[in-house]
């Protein structure tokens, strides 16, 4: 029963993170769904979210570097400042989120923290990707 509850909770978190059905699913999202469907323990579910967060972070950095190559000096400075502040905010949010969930205890805290971190980094990676896409479209 406990495994079913954990899996249902993880699936709820994932479905909330990927609620926009009109959006084509990213390969990282698809692989995460696959990993979650094969996960049977709290550790496996947390590891799946951890894997996805690392992949989103790689994409975030790729998008950031690509944008920095193409932008004017002024926009580069703005993006650099924005990214530095986002990193500070990310670190504060991760710390608060982990403490918040661990405060209430239980095995689900680990999953909630991992899912939150994954979704948080995903959002920034996609946002930077959208900036890059818009910039490239404007050049065409």
Buried (B, 14 or more C-beta within 10 A) or exposed (E): EEEEEBBEBBBEBBEEBBEEEEEEEBEBBEBBBEBBEEBEEBEBBBBBBBBBBEBBBEBBEBBBEBBEEEBEEEBBEEBEEEBEEBEEEBEEEBEEBBEEBEEEEEBBBBBBBBBBBBBBBBEBBBEBBEBBEEBEEEEE
